[in-house]
Amino acid sequence: MLRRAVVPFVRAIRNAHDAPVKFTGQTPTSFVHAGWANSRTPFHVHNKYLFGAKAILIFMIPFWAPWIVVTYQMKKANEQLTLQKFFE
């Protein structure tokens, strides 16, 4: 009875991704199976230049965003000061 409930669930999980089912684990010193390590990542590393551009964007946006926000706020504050001096 339990097998009837478990088999469809296991079959659905095995068909949920494109990687073939492998029953052996992957150790740090073992051979890297094609499709095992990169089968469930949201990006492809086949084009190394496109991957490099995406990696730069993903890792640099958190560093650029505060700089851009602070620069914008400082320019906005500076414009308000110059407008106040102009109208006085």
Secondary structure, DSSP 4 states (H G I P E B T S, - for coil): -HHHHHHHHHHHHHTTSSSPP--S---TTS---TTTTTSS-SS--SSHHHHHHHHHHHHHHHHHHHHHHHHHHHHHHHHHHHHHHHH-
